[in-house]
Amino acid sequence: MSNFENPFKDFVFSLPEDKLDLLIECINNRKDYDLYGVTNLEDAAIKYGRKPICPKCSCENYIENGHTPAYHKRFKCENCGCSYTLLSDSVFNSSKISFHKILKYIQLMTFNVPLQQCIEVLEISSNTANLWRNKIFQTVNGYQDTLQLSGRIWIDETYIEDYNVLGSDYINQKPRGLSKTQICIVVAIDSNKNMVAIICGHGKPSSDRIYKILHNHIRPNSIIVHDGEKAHNKLIRELNLKSEVYKANTKDSSYLEKMALINNMCSWIKRYIWRFIGMDVENLQTYLNWFIYLQRCKRDNDKWSKSERILRHLILEKTKYTRK
């Protein structure tokens, strides 16, 4: 037991519940300010340079028009007369969860914490936790579309079972090898740790499927390091890539060394997906998009905190969430 007597102990224990909640809110605001320099979403939007643009017609001309009942600054579009706030066209529109809990939720998502743990740690409902996961995921749905790898690039495929398919007649056929019960995920990583991970249908992919998935993500004349899979040939030929082959053999030290980067990436993805058992398969690509986005944040963590980078991304992203 510590000999130090906390001078605030009697004061805190004497507070009624409503005032204790206010004290906790002030303490959380202080913590948020120390970490991010702001204590609410509107100030964060101003800090990161979000502009008040009309969500209806995208006009940038406005007049200030008082405040909302929640005391957020309100703007009126000079073109169409639409009233809006700084965050109207964002996932934070009409947000009812506190700023502090949003920040904590973002931190938990950077560690891919399962939904049930988020619910218990943050003391929020399952509907709220699921809603915010969907909101955040929606902002990265197109993240991989513009990613391009260059220089020395490793490519491979990894597979996971599609349990929707397993419930069909395929389970009675007991297929061998890379059957149609398995979802193929094409993965690629370059020497700068830029990555892509994209679903490529079921079963073993064809050369056309590989080419369709990767041709916009690989710069021509790059070096492709792979396991010699024939499905890679069209991609190599069409983009004029230099091929470097290491046949898959776990007893070959050269293969293990030269293909370690891509093999590790496949393992990371599988471990990541296994954390979300029960995930709807149709959402798998969204989970992969989030995985790739997080890897970029972690890679640059020494330059910018992961949580702050994600908060800035969410603030600046013009994505108004709509429930499905």
Legacy VTK file of the C-alpha trace (Angstrom):
# vtk DataFile Version 3.0
C-alpha trace
ASCII
DATASET POLYDATA
POINTS 324 float
0.000 0.000 0.000
1.301 3.456 -0.923
2.112 5.895 1.886
0.962 8.762 -0.334
-2.467 10.059 0.598
-4.360 11.366 -2.411
-5.591 14.892 -1.489
-8.592 14.512 -3.809
-9.867 11.240 -2.352
-12.372 12.659 0.170
-13.569 15.255 -2.336
-14.219 12.677 -5.069
-15.945 10.198 -2.755
-18.233 12.941 -1.442
-19.516 13.926 -4.883
-23.052 12.932 -5.918
-23.257 10.742 -9.034
-24.268 13.513 -11.448
-21.376 15.766 -10.384
-18.969 12.841 -10.444
-19.936 12.270 -14.090
-19.181 15.929 -14.836
-15.799 15.614 -13.147
-14.977 12.499 -15.180
-15.997 14.362 -18.358
-13.644 17.235 -17.485
-10.789 14.818 -16.778
-11.392 13.078 -20.132
-11.427 16.474 -21.875
-8.071 17.283 -20.308
-6.627 13.943 -21.473
-7.962 14.468 -24.995
-6.533 17.983 -25.121
-3.103 16.781 -24.003
-3.079 14.122 -26.759
-4.866 15.860 -29.629
-5.002 19.558 -28.783
-8.824 19.604 -28.976
-11.755 18.463 -26.843
-14.558 18.055 -29.402
-15.200 17.072 -33.018
-15.882 20.596 -34.273
-12.550 21.894 -32.969
-10.843 18.826 -34.479
-12.434 19.641 -37.859
-11.097 23.201 -37.641
-7.649 21.957 -36.592
-7.369 19.554 -39.547
-8.639 22.124 -42.056
-12.102 20.804 -42.942
-13.962 23.438 -44.980
-17.683 24.212 -44.611
-18.916 22.989 -47.996
-22.615 22.534 -48.753
-23.450 18.785 -48.617
-26.299 19.271 -51.078
-24.720 21.210 -53.975
-20.999 21.329 -52.968
-20.965 25.126 -53.082
-18.192 26.709 -50.996
-19.968 30.057 -50.525
-21.902 30.405 -47.287
-23.041 32.741 -44.576
-22.870 31.957 -40.874
-26.320 31.107 -39.587
-26.246 30.848 -35.806
-25.898 27.577 -33.955
-27.645 24.219 -33.661
-29.378 23.175 -30.373
-26.129 21.303 -29.562
-24.320 24.631 -30.113
-22.480 23.622 -33.271
-21.853 26.498 -35.661
-24.384 26.460 -38.494
-23.855 27.635 -42.091
-26.299 28.532 -44.863
-25.418 27.870 -48.496
-25.610 31.006 -50.672
-26.464 28.875 -53.710
-29.247 26.508 -52.582
-30.108 27.797 -49.107
-29.252 24.487 -47.400
-28.384 24.738 -43.697
-25.507 22.586 -42.517
-22.678 22.254 -40.003
-18.978 21.697 -40.490
-19.480 17.931 -40.093
-22.782 17.471 -41.948
-21.192 15.575 -44.823
-19.154 13.204 -42.642
-19.512 10.045 -40.565
-19.727 12.311 -37.505
-22.974 13.938 -38.623
-25.478 13.908 -35.718
-23.038 11.888 -33.590
-24.363 11.255 -30.077
-21.378 9.361 -28.642
-18.874 11.503 -26.713
-15.652 12.695 -28.326
-13.619 10.805 -25.718
-15.376 7.503 -26.458
-14.925 8.017 -30.205
-11.186 8.422 -29.652
-11.071 5.319 -27.453
-13.061 3.386 -30.055
-10.549 4.396 -32.738
-7.680 3.230 -30.497
-9.360 -0.149 -29.976
-9.905 -0.519 -33.723
-6.213 0.075 -34.390
-5.608 -3.146 -32.440
-8.510 -4.931 -34.206
-10.270 -5.576 -30.920
-13.410 -7.733 -31.352
-16.743 -5.932 -31.123
-17.762 -7.525 -27.823
-14.637 -6.221 -26.120
-15.303 -2.704 -27.449
-18.790 -2.904 -25.940
-17.469 -3.897 -22.517
-14.508 -1.507 -22.389
-16.463 1.554 -23.564
-19.779 0.627 -21.923
-21.763 1.189 -25.094
-24.560 -0.825 -26.681
-23.940 -3.470 -29.328
-25.893 -1.350 -31.846
-23.653 1.664 -31.188
-20.468 -0.399 -31.446
-21.608 -2.003 -34.695
-22.739 1.346 -36.122
-19.363 2.971 -35.508
-17.461 0.030 -36.924
-19.544 0.293 -40.104
-19.046 4.074 -40.223
-15.266 3.817 -39.933
-15.041 0.912 -42.382
-17.068 2.857 -44.954
-14.425 5.588 -45.098
-11.783 3.127 -46.378
-13.930 1.217 -48.888
-12.089 2.734 -51.846
-8.707 2.990 -50.155
-6.976 0.287 -52.199
-8.293 1.511 -55.559
-5.437 3.968 -56.071
-2.613 2.010 -54.428
0.259 1.168 -56.753
3.315 -0.958 -56.008
6.674 -0.570 -57.691
10.272 -1.780 -57.750
10.612 -5.241 -56.221
7.173 -6.746 -55.606
6.173 -10.053 -54.017
2.829 -11.600 -54.991
0.945 -14.682 -53.825
-2.511 -16.012 -53.000
-3.944 -17.071 -49.670
-7.212 -18.891 -49.024
-9.908 -18.954 -46.372
-13.000 -21.094 -46.162
-16.276 -19.554 -47.296
-18.666 -20.961 -44.739
-21.650 -19.813 -46.793
-20.489 -22.153 -49.542
-19.766 -24.899 -47.018
-23.456 -24.939 -46.202
-24.281 -25.892 -49.786
-23.881 -29.123 -51.756
-20.079 -28.656 -51.863
-19.774 -30.002 -48.335
-21.252 -33.314 -49.453
-18.841 -33.584 -52.385
-15.794 -33.402 -50.062
-13.609 -31.639 -52.662
-9.830 -31.926 -52.458
-7.197 -29.205 -52.813
-8.137 -25.618 -53.613
-11.854 -26.158 -54.000
-14.647 -23.695 -54.654
-15.377 -23.640 -50.922
-12.314 -21.434 -50.476
-12.117 -17.687 -51.083
-8.935 -16.647 -52.867
-7.266 -13.446 -51.664
-4.549 -12.045 -53.910
-1.854 -10.306 -51.879
1.113 -8.198 -52.919
3.769 -6.187 -51.099
6.737 -4.190 -52.352
10.093 -3.405 -50.774
8.681 -0.159 -49.313
6.006 -2.196 -47.433
3.180 -0.911 -49.626
0.494 -3.622 -49.721
-2.701 -4.715 -51.428
-5.075 -7.555 -50.515
-8.050 -8.142 -52.811
-10.600 -10.947 -53.109
-10.222 -12.910 -56.351
-13.274 -15.187 -56.364
-13.381 -18.808 -55.210
-10.869 -21.554 -55.801
-7.618 -21.392 -57.718
-7.494 -18.178 -59.808
-7.020 -18.009 -63.556
-4.469 -15.776 -65.275
-7.298 -13.455 -66.384
-8.543 -13.053 -62.812
-5.047 -12.323 -61.482
-4.428 -9.801 -64.243
-7.776 -8.085 -63.669
-7.097 -7.757 -59.937
-3.461 -6.598 -60.033
-2.748 -4.817 -63.315
-3.754 -1.386 -61.968
-1.766 -1.892 -58.762
1.644 -2.762 -60.256
3.812 -0.395 -62.224
5.151 -1.739 -65.524
8.769 -2.931 -65.652
8.814 -3.850 -61.965
10.362 -7.071 -60.616
7.837 -9.711 -59.560
8.976 -12.240 -56.964
6.604 -15.228 -56.889
6.291 -19.002 -56.631
6.066 -19.665 -60.373
2.268 -20.033 -60.463
1.154 -20.112 -64.136
-1.718 -17.737 -63.358
0.871 -14.977 -62.922
2.137 -15.271 -66.509
-0.354 -12.922 -68.174
0.323 -10.198 -65.609
4.088 -10.550 -66.131
3.751 -10.520 -69.914
1.296 -7.616 -70.240
3.134 -5.306 -67.843
6.597 -6.272 -69.069
7.621 -7.429 -65.605
10.806 -9.217 -64.704
10.003 -12.584 -63.125
11.940 -13.978 -60.179
10.723 -17.455 -59.180
11.153 -19.418 -55.956
9.188 -22.660 -56.010
7.167 -23.265 -52.860
9.114 -25.719 -50.713
9.162 -25.330 -46.934
12.332 -27.438 -46.769
14.201 -25.094 -49.095
16.011 -22.414 -47.084
16.341 -20.204 -50.160
12.568 -20.230 -50.689
11.897 -19.487 -47.000
14.319 -16.571 -47.038
13.357 -15.013 -50.376
9.583 -15.381 -49.893
9.458 -14.567 -46.160
7.939 -11.110 -46.710
4.908 -12.318 -48.680
4.502 -15.469 -46.581
4.425 -13.348 -43.440
1.860 -11.047 -45.006
-0.404 -14.013 -45.786
-0.079 -15.157 -42.175
-0.878 -11.672 -40.861
-4.032 -11.509 -42.961
-5.246 -14.932 -41.839
-4.654 -14.142 -38.163
-6.438 -10.822 -38.622
-9.486 -12.441 -40.262
-9.676 -15.188 -37.636
-10.264 -12.487 -34.992
-13.652 -11.812 -36.575
-15.251 -15.247 -36.616
-18.876 -14.907 -37.669
-18.163 -11.997 -40.017
-20.529 -11.803 -42.999
-18.488 -12.956 -46.018
-19.865 -10.125 -48.145
-18.029 -7.707 -45.803
-14.671 -9.474 -46.149
-13.240 -6.988 -48.666
-14.122 -4.117 -46.343
-12.193 -5.822 -43.532
-9.244 -6.279 -45.905
-9.382 -2.589 -46.850
-9.174 -1.673 -43.168
-6.257 -4.075 -42.652
-4.277 -2.485 -45.519
-5.105 1.038 -44.327
-3.915 0.175 -40.800
-0.629 -1.221 -42.115
0.052 2.128 -43.783
-0.743 3.969 -40.524
1.506 1.659 -38.500
4.324 1.967 -41.029
4.382 5.746 -40.552
3.672 5.673 -36.810
7.011 7.305 -36.001
5.919 10.345 -38.041
2.302 10.521 -36.905
0.298 8.759 -34.170
-1.981 6.043 -35.602
-5.022 7.278 -33.684
-4.524 10.912 -34.689
-3.949 9.976 -38.322
-7.169 7.948 -38.365
-9.096 10.749 -36.626
-7.844 13.229 -39.234
-8.826 10.809 -42.005
-12.345 10.414 -40.592
-12.742 14.176 -40.100
-11.660 15.092 -43.647
-13.400 12.205 -45.440
-16.640 13.315 -47.107
-18.620 10.171 -46.350
-22.082 10.607 -44.904
-22.998 7.207 -43.479
-26.329 5.704 -44.470
-27.702 2.618 -42.769
-28.205 -0.419 -44.982
LINES 1 325
324 0 1 2 3 4 5 6 7 8 9 10 11 12 13 14 15 16 17 18 19 20 21 22 23 24 25 26 27 28 29 30 31 32 33 34 35 36 37 38 39 40 41 42 43 44 45 46 47 48 49 50 51 52 53 54 55 56 57 58 59 60 61 62 63 64 65 66 67 68 69 70 71 72 73 74 75 76 77 78 79 80 81 82 83 84 85 86 87 88 89 90 91 92 93 94 95 96 97 98 99 100 101 102 103 104 105 106 107 108 109 110 111 112 113 114 115 116 117 118 119 120 121 122 123 124 125 126 127 128 129 130 131 132 133 134 135 136 137 138 139 140 141 142 143 144 145 146 147 148 149 150 151 152 153 154 155 156 157 158 159 160 161 162 163 164 165 166 167 168 169 170 171 172 173 174 175 176 177 178 179 180 181 182 183 184 185 186 187 188 189 190 191 192 193 194 195 196 197 198 199 200 201 202 203 204 205 206 207 208 209 210 211 212 213 214 215 216 217 218 219 220 221 222 223 224 225 226 227 228 229 230 231 232 233 234 235 236 237 238 239 240 241 242 243 244 245 246 247 248 249 250 251 252 253 254 255 256 257 258 259 260 261 262 263 264 265 266 267 268 269 270 271 272 273 274 275 276 277 278 279 280 281 282 283 284 285 286 287 288 289 290 291 292 293 294 295 296 297 298 299 300 301 302 303 304 305 306 307 308 309 310 311 312 313 314 315 316 317 318 319 320 321 322 323
